[in-house]
Amino acid sequence: MEREAATAAPSGGELPQSDRVWTIPNILSMLRLAGVPLFLWLLLGPREDVLAIIVLAVGGFTDWLDGKLARWLNQGSKLGAMLDPAADRLYILATLIAFGIREILPWWVILALVGRELVLGLSLLVLRRYGYGPFEVHYTGKAATFVLLYAFPFLLGADGTSALAEVVRPIAYGFTIWGVLLYLWAGVLYLIQLAAAIRKGKVPGALAGA
């Protein structure tokens, strides 16, 4: 789960950040990152889709758990604020690559989502050039990531001609369309923040990623 990066004392649910590395939330984020190559290999090597879904589910659970633990144990950290969204993005990128190679998703959808990441990456460079911090997190981006990570297992289940695939397919397409639209709209909202930050001469908060 994405965390808001805050430098002040906790207020209204904000989580203070430290320079600590070896915290329980950070270890969970590192384990989730280590699962990305395993997940990709399972999809493209032996094509063990069930095991790949299990890896993705474990990653999703630790994504939720490390955010909760960071707050419960007061272990928010700058490293965690970077690792958490990085793991989400890598899972999404790995899945998109695998789905493109296996022809589960059309390449135009994949290119649209990857293009969104490239545009936002360039936007962060612009902010840094002007001496600003990253974007402020908004819940549209969080919801988009959540929906996409749920859509991927359904898409795997829909890949085939079995009776189960026929049942799962409309659910998979519904989650995918919803997730893609939210993900792209979240990108537009971040670009609006970029324009407002440059126009007003300040950046509205900090981004943990979405």
C-alpha positions in Angstrom: 0.0 0.0 0.0 1.3 3.4 -1.0 2.4 5.6 1.9 2.3 9.4 2.0 5.8 10.9 2.5 5.6 13.3 5.4 8.5 15.2 7.1 6.5 16.7 9.9 5.2 15.0 13.1 2.1 12.9 12.6 -1.0 14.9 12.0 -4.2 13.7 10.5 -2.9 10.3 9.7 0.4 11.4 8.2 3.4 9.1 8.8 6.8 10.5 9.8 9.8 9.2 7.9 13.1 8.2 9.2 16.4 7.1 7.6 16.1 3.6 9.0 16.6 0.7 6.5 16.0 -2.6 8.4 12.4 -2.2 9.5 9.7 -4.8 9.2 7.8 -2.9 6.5 11.0 -2.4 4.5 11.9 -6.1 4.7 8.4 -7.0 3.5 8.8 -4.6 0.6 12.2 -6.1 -0.3 10.6 -9.6 -0.3 7.9 -8.3 -2.5 10.4 -6.9 -4.9 12.3 -10.3 -4.9 9.0 -11.9 -6.0 8.9 -9.9 -9.3 11.4 -12.0 -11.2 9.9 -15.2 -9.9 6.4 -14.0 -10.9 7.7 -13.2 -14.4 9.5 -16.5 -14.8 6.4 -18.4 -13.8 4.4 -16.6 -16.4 6.9 -17.0 -19.3 8.9 -20.1 -18.4 6.8 -23.0 -17.3 3.6 -21.0 -17.5 2.5 -22.0 -14.1 -0.3 -19.6 -13.9 -1.7 -20.8 -10.6 1.7 -20.4 -8.9 2.1 -17.0 -10.5 -1.3 -15.9 -9.1 -0.2 -17.1 -5.6 3.0 -15.0 -5.9 0.9 -12.0 -7.0 -1.6 -12.6 -4.1 1.2 -12.8 -1.5 2.7 -9.6 -3.0 -0.7 -7.9 -2.7 -1.1 -9.0 0.9 2.4 -7.8 1.9 1.6 -4.6 0.1 -1.3 -4.0 2.4 0.5 -5.4 5.5 3.7 -3.3 5.2 1.7 0.0 5.1 -0.3 -1.1 8.2 2.8 -2.2 10.1 4.6 1.1 9.3 1.8 2.9 11.1 1.2 0.5 13.9 4.9 0.2 14.7 5.8 3.8 13.8 8.3 2.5 11.3 7.8 4.9 8.4 11.0 5.5 6.4 12.2 7.3 3.3 13.4 3.9 1.9 10.0 2.4 2.4 8.3 5.4 0.7 10.4 4.5 -2.4 10.3 0.7 -2.2 6.6 0.4 -1.8 5.5 2.1 -5.1 8.6 0.6 -6.9 7.3 -2.9 -6.1 3.8 -2.0 -7.4 5.1 -0.6 -10.6 7.5 -3.5 -11.2 4.7 -6.0 -10.7 2.5 -4.1 -13.1 5.3 -3.7 -15.7 6.3 -7.4 -15.4 2.7 -8.5 -15.9 2.2 -6.2 -18.9 5.3 -7.6 -20.6 4.3 -11.2 -19.9 0.7 -10.6 -21.0 1.9 -8.9 -24.2 4.2 -11.8 -25.1 1.4 -14.3 -24.3 -1.1 -12.2 -26.2 -3.4 -12.0 -23.2 -3.6 -8.2 -23.6 -3.4 -6.2 -26.8 -0.1 -4.2 -27.2 -1.9 -0.9 -27.5 -3.2 -1.2 -23.9 0.3 -2.1 -22.7 1.9 0.8 -24.6 -0.7 3.2 -23.1 0.0 2.1 -19.6 3.8 2.1 -20.1 3.5 5.5 -21.8 1.8 6.9 -18.8 4.7 5.8 -16.6 7.2 7.4 -19.0 5.3 10.7 -19.0 5.1 10.8 -15.2 8.8 9.9 -14.9 9.7 12.9 -17.1 7.4 15.1 -15.0 9.3 14.2 -11.9 12.5 15.2 -13.6 10.9 18.6 -14.4 9.8 19.0 -10.8 13.3 18.2 -9.5 14.8 20.7 -12.0 12.7 23.4 -10.5 13.6 22.4 -7.0 10.2 20.8 -6.1 9.4 17.6 -4.4 7.4 14.8 -5.9 3.6 14.8 -6.6 1.0 14.6 -3.8 -0.6 11.1 -3.6 -4.3 11.0 -4.5 -6.7 8.1 -4.0 -7.4 7.8 -7.7 -3.9 6.5 -8.3 -4.1 4.1 -5.4 -7.5 2.8 -6.6 -6.1 2.3 -10.1 -3.2 0.3 -8.9 -5.5 -1.8 -6.7 -7.9 -2.6 -9.5 -5.2 -3.5 -12.0 -3.5 -5.8 -9.6 -6.9 -7.5 -9.1 -7.5 -7.6 -12.9 -4.4 -9.5 -13.7 -5.3 -12.8 -11.9 -8.7 -12.7 -13.6 -7.1 -12.2 -17.0 -4.9 -15.3 -16.4 -8.0 -17.3 -15.4 -9.8 -16.1 -18.6 -7.0 -17.2 -20.8 -8.2 -20.5 -22.3 -11.4 -22.2 -23.6 -12.5 -23.9 -20.4 -15.9 -23.3 -18.8 -14.2 -21.5 -15.9 -12.5 -19.2 -18.4 -15.8 -18.3 -20.0 -17.3 -17.4 -16.6 -14.2 -15.4 -15.5 -13.7 -13.5 -18.8 -16.4 -10.8 -18.4 -15.1 -10.1 -14.8 -11.5 -9.9 -16.1 -12.5 -7.5 -18.9 -14.5 -5.4 -16.5 -11.7 -5.0 -14.0 -9.2 -4.4 -16.8 -11.2 -1.6 -18.5 -11.9 0.0 -15.1 -8.3 -0.2 -14.0 -6.8 1.1 -17.3 -9.1 4.1 -17.3 -8.4 4.9 -13.7 -4.7 4.5 -14.2 -4.7 6.9 -17.2 -7.0 9.4 -15.4 -4.7 9.3 -12.4 -1.8 10.2 -14.7 -3.8 13.2 -16.0 -4.4 14.4 -12.4 -0.7 14.2 -11.7 0.0 16.3 -14.8 -2.6 18.9 -13.6 -0.7 19.0 -10.3 2.6 19.5 -12.2 1.1 22.5 -14.1 -0.3 24.0 -10.9 3.0 23.5 -9.1 5.0 25.3 -11.8 2.4 28.1 -12.1 2.1 28.7 -8.3 5.8 28.2 -7.6 5.3 25.3 -5.1 4.5 21.6 -5.1 1.5 20.2 -3.2 3.1 17.7 -0.9 5.0 14.5 -1.7 4.3 11.4 -3.7 4.9 7.8 -2.5 3.7 6.6 -5.9 0.5 5.5 -7.6 
